[in-house]
Amino acid sequence: MVERDRAQRLLNVLLDALGDLRRYASGDAGILEDGLARRLAGWAGLRNVVAHSYPVIDFDRIHKALREDIGDLDSFSREVEKMIASVHTE
């Protein structure tokens, strides 16, 4: 159970950071393309499940979502990298 608790905490930290960066980079900032911003918004629901320790967390479902949607996280990572590089060069 300790490993599961650690995995849940790590996932919570990751999803919090993802949500913070997504909010900064979408909307009026226009840094993320709309489709990617919408898909990433779906991760907010997962964050709420993990953060609030709902009675039943389906880790198999979370694992499947991470496996299937990892491309969105890769795309997001590249967009954040570009955003940081543009700020750094200004």
C-alpha positions, 0 to 999 in steps of 0.5 A: 500500500505504501507504493500505491500511496507514493504513486498517488502523491506523485501523480497528484503533484504532476497533475497539479503542475500540469493544471497550473501550466495549462491555465497559464498557457491557454485562454488569452495567452494563446500559447496552446492550440485549442484542441490540446488545451481542451484535452488537457482540461480533461486531466483536471477531473483526474486531478480532483479524483486523485487529490481528494482521495475519492473512496475508490481510485481505479489505478488500472484506468489511470494507467490506461489513460496515461498510456493512451494519452501520453502524446498529449502530455508530450505535446504539452511538454514541447509547448511549455519548452518553447514558451520557456525558451521564448521568455529566456531569449527576450 
